[in-house]
Structure formats: C-alpha cells, structure tokens
Amino acid sequence: MPNVFDIKRNDECICGSGKKYKKCCLPRIEEIETELIKELEKDFDINQYGKDFIRVVSVMFGFEMKEDAGEADTERIAKIISELWEENDLDLDSIQKSAEAIFQLVSSKEELKFFRIPAKVFIENDTDNFDDLFDEVLEDLSIEEYLLELASIIRTSFFTDDELKTIFNWISLGLADPWQTGFFDVLFQISLKEMGEAAEKFHQIAENESDDSSEDAFLQLEPLFEEYPIFEEFVGIKALYNFESELEYLLNNGVEFEFPFYIIYTLFLKFLSAINEVIKEDLAYLKLYCPDLIFGAADAVLQEEEVIEEVYKDILEALSETLEENKDKNEELCYVIVSTTSFFFMPLWTHIIAIEKILALSMQKYFMKLPRTVDDSQLMLDSAKQLVNREFLNNYISYLNSKGLEKEASILQKTYEEATSQDAIKEIDIEEVIDIITDEDMTFEIEL
C-alpha cells in the first residue's frame, strides 16, 4: 500500500487538471486526511498501515471531480472506518464472510455494474488458463485508476453505511499485498461469471433466431446487454474488430458512403478547432495527431441528433443499395454487407467508433476530389480555403435553409463561429492541413 497514491507535491495532479498536485487537490486531500486521523486517534493507535489506508481514502474523497459531488463527510467516513477496524477479525470464518459480502455488493449494486475488468483484456489475452489471464490483469491494470473510478461512483451515488464499510474492507484487503490481488480478484471473478452467464443467454437467442425474425433477436439483445454491460462491451469490441476488416473489403469493392456536405463541412470545422487547441499554429505534429483529432471531431459532430440520424440512414442506404445491385453477382460481397448491416442493427455502443472511421475516410475522400459542386446546389468548392470564408458559408447556409434544413444550418453556423472566433486559426495553412489529410499514407486505424 505505501506506493498507492504516493504522489509528490510537484507531480501532475491526479484529477487531470494539468496543474501541480500541490496547487490543485493536495490541500483538500490533506485537510480530509488530517480530520480523519484526528477523529480516529481518539479510539485507535494508528499504525503505518492504517495511516496509508487513511491516505488512500482521503485521496478518493478529496480529488476534484468534473461532476460536483459536494464536500466529504469526514465524520461519517471516520465512523465507518472505526466500525470496520473494530470488527476486523482475521479468523478464517470472518474472512470468508467478508469476501462473500464484497462479492455480493459488487455483483448486485446497480451503480457498480459497469465497474468490471475491461472486456478488451479478455479479447487480447485469449486463453483458457485463468491463472495466466489473471496475471495479465494484474500487469495491465492500475489500482489507482480503479480506485479513482470507484470513488467517482461512491461520491455521486447513494451508498448506505454498511455498503461503504464493505467497500472500505474490500479496499483494505486488496491493498494488503503489493500486487493488490484481493482487490482485482473480486472484479475478475465477477467479470468471468457475468461473461459466462451472458454468453449462455446469447447463444440461446442465436439458436432461437430461426424461429424469430432477426429484428426480434436484436430486440432480445438489448435487455441482455443492459443486464451485462461487460458482455455488451465484449461483443461490441469483437464486432468492431470484424467491422474494420469488413469495411476495407467493402470500400475496395465499390461501396460508396456519401453524406450531405454540411456533415463534412461541420466535421472539418470541428477538426480545425481541435488543431488550434492541441497544435496551435505549428503543424509539425499534425501527421502524428491527425487521426485522433479527426476521430475526436467526428465524436463531437455525432452528438447532434440530426447528424447521427442522417449518418445512420446514409450508411444503411448505401449498404442496402449495394446489396440490391450485387445480390445475383457477388455472393461474398453480399455476405459481408449483410454482416456489416447486422452490426449496425445490434444495440452496441461501438457503432459510434465505426461511424467515426467512416466519416474520417469520407472527409478524406471528399477533399481528394476537389474541385466539385456542393450537393445539388450551384455552389462550387474549388479549395478548402473557402470553408473558412464567410461568403461561402452564407451561400451554403442559404442553400440549406431553402431545402428546409434549418436545424442543420444552425449547427453548421454555430460550429463555424466557434472555429473562426479563435485567432490562432487564422494562422493555420488550410491547404497544408488538406495535404496532410489527403496524403495516401494517412490511415485511420481504430484504437480502443
């Protein structure tokens, strides 16, 4: 435990503010720590292990969160720790009961159902040897990141005193050895159990699909994924990896994903804003950061309801039209289209990542084909420089309004104002940015 949250004063703060620890969360954490020690010293002779535990709890309740969780109730926390220390008994029966209580709480508490081992760990370490897999878990995962995530859940949800005492006991037992085996073993066993239960139900749904329509089968997956979030993550990531290879095949075999220009335009403006925030006027590192910045910009664009609905519709229409054109010509292509369409019909969060990649590739392809007319308007886009020209924007906004796309026009207008209000953006060489985006070596690999 001595190394857990052993943060030096000049280290970067754990809250992610970018400030030094001493100028950010340290004063608040030290205040909590002092109050807890003062209260607990009334009844206990606190040894070094106890002080280390108090430090960990103080960090968990003292670091600044994005969501306001209020002030730490040190009196309540001290009372719960006091009860835990009074009850601590190292006989085998007590340890077994504690383990069962921890397992039951983490398994059943609604607020903790997403607090599991990442499904990616099970995918990347494909082995039937659970001991080897658990060793990988211990090597790959950070106890500090997990404790901060657990703290965020505790501080923004209701937990009874008994539930908090069980969690404190779990943390205490888990931190008792250098590998934190006791802490991660609980999550590992629960994750394995839920994956097994969900897989069995998933296969049952798949077996019954012949009796039901595919749509009914997909509807049955939604409650399954709600019950087992880790299984949704597992299926989603596996499906996303398959999608990436399928997408390459589709693009190489004539499938065209095309979107209204306002989506490409909005995406490019969001991308310019991101360049300004991360790279400023120096484009030397843009090649390195370009894919991540475009994915981030795409994620921001897809927060708009009108955009995500349009993108989904356009993707499914492109797949459907290509399937219809090739149903008697190319069996393999049709199989891949059906598989990809099924992926988009499944209730999975990884759709968004897949769509981000499609949008990134679509924007890249769009700018490779300049000059070109914009949608079915009379506007001509000769150069990407026009995208930061207000006259061009106003003309396109007028076109969108004439088509009854007032909300879409409003989204674009707002994004334009946000992007062009930044002084540094005026220093960015737009043509150089386009050259980097359209470079044949520029790829957009999905990373999780």
N, C-alpha and C positions, 0 to 999 in steps of 0.2 A: 503493500500500500504506500510506502514512502514516496514512490515515484509517480503516483496518480495525482494529477493536478499540482505537480511540483513546478509552479510557474514562477519564473524570475520576474522581478519588478520591471525590467526593461524589455521583456518578451512582448510579442504582439498579443493583445488581449484575446481571450478565448471566445468572446462574443461576436468576433468578426468585424468589429468597427474599424480595424486598421490602426487603432491607437495603441500606445504602450499600455501594458497592464496597469502600471501604477497610476496612469492618468485616466483610467477608464473604470473597470469593475472592481479593482483591488480594494479601494476604500470601503465600498458597500459590503464586500465579502469579509473583510477584516472586522467590520462592525458586527456582522452576524456571528462570526466565529468568537469574538470576544464575549458577546452576550450569552452564547450557548455555553461556553466554558465557565463563565461566572455563575450561571444557573446550575450547571451540573456539578460543579465543585462543591456545592452545598451538601451533596449526598455521596459523592464518589471521589476516590483518589484516582484521578485520571492518568493512566499510563500513556506511553508514546503511541501505542496502537489506538487508544481512544482519542487522542488529540488528532491523529491522522484521519480517523473516521469523521471527526467533527469538521476538519478542514474540507473533506470531500463534500459533506452535506452543506457546508457554508457556501462552497462554490456553486453547488447545484441550485441553491435558493437565492444566490446573490448575483449571478451573472445577468447582464441586461438582455432581455428578450425583445424581439420585434413586436410581439404582442404584449400589451401591458398586463402584467399578472399581479400587480399590487405589491405591497410590502410584505416581506417574510414575517410570518407569525412566530417569532423566536420562542415565545413562551410555550406555544403548542408543540413546536418541534422538540424543545428541551424535555417537555413532559413525555412525549412519545419515546425519545431516546432513553430517558430514565426508566420507563417501564420495560423497554427491551433489555436493558442491562440488568435490571433486577430479575427478569425471568430467564436470562441466559443460563442454560444448563447444558453441559457437554456430554450427558449420558446419551447412549445410542437411541433410546426411545424419543427423547426430546428433539434430537437432530432429525430423526425420521419425520416427526410431526411437523417440524419447521419446513422441511423440504416439501412435504405434501401441501402445506398451506401456501407456500410460494408458487408451486406448480399450479394449484387451483386458481389462485388470484390472477396470475399472468395469463392463464388459459382462458378464463371466463370474463374478466373485466373488459367491457366494451371499449373503453378508452385505450386499452393496451393491445387490441387485436392486430394492430399494424406493427407492433413492436416485436419484430422477429428477426431471425437471421436472413440477410438478403437472399432472395431466390437465385440471384446471379452466382452466389457461392456454390450452390448445388449444381448449377449448369456447368460452370467452369471446372469443377472438380468431380467429374463423372466417375464415381467409384462405388462399388458395393461394400467397401470396407469402411464402416462408420468411424472406426478409430482413426484411420488416416484422414477422413473427411473432417473430423472434429479438430485434429491437429492443424489442418489448413485453416479452419475457422479461427483458431487461437492466433495463428500467424497473421492472418489477413485483417482482423478487426481490431478496432481501437476501443478500449474500455472507456476512455474519456469521452469519445464521441457518443457512445451509447448512454453514458450517464447524463450528458447534456440533453440528449433527446428524451430520456426518461424524465429528467427534471422539467422539461418543457411540457410534457404531458401532465405531470403531477400539478404543476403550478397553474395550469389552465383548465383543470377538470376537478370534479369533486371526488375526494377520497376520504373515507372515514379514518378515524384514528387507528383502528385495528388494521386497516388496509395499508396505511402509511408505515405502521410498525412492521408489518410483513415485508414491505419493500425495503425498509431500513435494514431488516435482518438479512434479506437477500443480498443487499449491497455489502453488508459487513462480512457475511460468509464468503461472498465472491471475491472480496479484496484480501482475504486472509492468506492467499498464496500468491506468489509472483506472477503466475500465469492467468490469474482470475478465472480458474477453471469452474468454480462453483457458480459464478455469475453466468457465464456463457453456456454452461451445460444445460441450465434450465431452458434458455431460449432455443438451444439446439434440439433438445428432446421434444419440446412443444412444436417446433417447426417441422421436424420429421413426422410427428404424429399427425399434424394437420395436413401435411402434404400427402400422406398415405390415405387418410380418410377422404380427402378431396379427389384424389386420383381414382379411388374406387367408385365414387359417385359420378365422376366424369366419364369413366368407361361405361357405366350403366346408361348414362344419357346417350352416349355414342352407339351402344348396342340397340337402343330403342329408336334410333333415328329412322330406321327403315319403316317403323310403324307410324312415326310422326313426320311432319314436314321439317325441312331444315330450319325454317323460321321458328317453329315450336321448340326445336332443340336449342337454338340460340337463346330463346326466351328462358329456358330452363337453366342456362349457364349463369344468367345474371344473379339469381339468389345464391347460387353455388359460390360465385366469386365474392359476393358480399359476405358470405359466411366464412370464407377462407381467403382473405386478401393475399396471403403469401402464395397461394396457388394461382390466383389471377396474375400475380407478378411473374411466376414461373412460366405459365402458358404464354403470357404476353411477350416475354423476352425470347422464348423459343420461337414463337411465331414471327417476331420481328427479325430474328436472325434468318429464318427461312425467307421472309419477305425481301430482305436485302438482295439475296441471290436471285429470287424470282423477278425483282424489279429490273435488275440488269438484263435478264433474259427478255423481259417484255420490251424494254427500250431498244434492245438490239433486234427485235422482231416487229418493229413498226407501230408499237402502241404509242400514241401521242397524248400526253396530258397537257391540255391547254386551259388557261384560266383568263378571265377578263383582265384587261390591262390594269384596272385600278388595284388589283391584288398585287401584281408585280411592282407597280409604282409604289404602293404603300410599303411593301417589303423592302424595296431599295432605300426608301427614305428612313425606315427604321434601322436599316443596316448602316447608313451614313451617320445616324445619331450614335450608334454603338461604336463606330470607328472614332468618332470625336471623343467619346467618353474613355475609351481604352487606349487609343493610339495617338490621339490628338492629330497634329498636322504632320507627324512623322510616319510615313507609310512603310518604313523599312521592314517592319514586322508583320505587315498585313497578310502576306502569303501564309505565315505561320498561324495567325489567328483567324483568318478569313472564314473557314468552315464553321468554327464555333460561333463567331459573330453573326453569321447568316442564320444558323440554327436558332440562336437566341432571338434574332429579329423575327424569324418565322413564328416562334413561340408567342411573341408579343402580338403579332398580327392575328394569330389564330384565337386570341382572347375575345375578339369581336365576333358576336353571334352571327352577323350577316356574312362574315368572311368564312367562318368554319362551315356554315351550311352550304355556301356556294362551292367551296373546295371539295367537300364530300360529294356533292351532286356531280361535279365535273369529273371527278376521279371515277365514280361508279358508271357514269355515262360513257366515258372513254373505254372502260373495260367491257361494258355491255355491247357497245358498237363493234369493237374489235372481235369479240366473241361471235357476234352475228355474222360478221364478214368472213370468218375463218372456220365456222362450225363443220363444214364439209371439206376443208382444205388442209388444215394443220391441227392434227389431234393433240400434239404435245403443247402447242401454244394455247389451245383451248383448255387443256388441263391446268396449266399454270394460271390462266385467267380466272378459272373457277376457284382455284386455291387462294389466289390473291383477293378475290371478291369475298370469299368466306372469311378471310382475315378481317376485312373491313366491316363485316356484319357482326363479328363477335364483339361482346361488350368488354373491350380491352383498352386500357389507358395508353398502351404503346402505339395505338393508331396515330397519336399526335406526333410522335417521333418519326413515324413512317411518312406522314404528310409533310413534316418539316423537310425531309430529304427530297421529296417530290417537288416541293416549292423551290428549294435551293437549285435543283437541277433545271427546273423550268425557267427560273430567272436567268441562270447562266445561258441556257439555250436561246432565250429571248434576245439577250444582248449580243449574241453571236450573229444574229440575223438582221442587224441594223444596216441601212435604214429600212423602215417598214411603216405601213399605215397602222393606226391605233384602232383596235377593234373594228367596227364597221363605220367609223367616222371618216371625216375628211382630213383629220389631223395626220401629219407625217412626223415620225420620230426619226430624225437623222442622226442625232448624237445624244448620249446620256446627259450631256451638259444641260439639255433642255429641261431635264427633270427638276432642276433647281431654279428654273426660270418662271417667274410668277405669271407671265403672259401665257406660257404654255399650260401651266396649271389651271388658270382661269378658263381657258378654252376647253380643257378637258372636263373641268367641273361643270361647265355649261352643257357639255355633251351628256354627262351622267344625269344631270337634272332633267334633260329632255327625254331621257329614257325612263324616267320615274325612279331613278336610283338615288334619291335624296340622302338616305342614311349612308350609303356607300360614299357619296360625295362628301358628306360631313366627316366621315372617318379619314378620308384622304386629306381633306383640308386641314384637319387638326394635326395629323401626322406631319404634313408639310410645314406648318407653323412651328411645331416643336423642333423639327430638324433644322430649319433655316434660321431660327432665332439664336442658334449657337454661333458665336463669332468665328470660332475655330473652323467651322465647316466651310467658310468662305475661302480658307487657305488650302483646302483639300483639292488635289488634282483629280477631278471626276474621271477623266479619260484614263488616268493611271489606275484608278480603282477598277474600272471596267476591264482594263487589260489583265489585271490580276484575276478577276472573277472568271473571265473567259479563257484564261490560259488552259491549254489542253492538259496540262499536268495537274490542274486544280481538281481535286476529288472531294467528295462529301461522304466520308465514312461515318456510319452510326457508331457512337461510343456510349456505353452505359456506365 
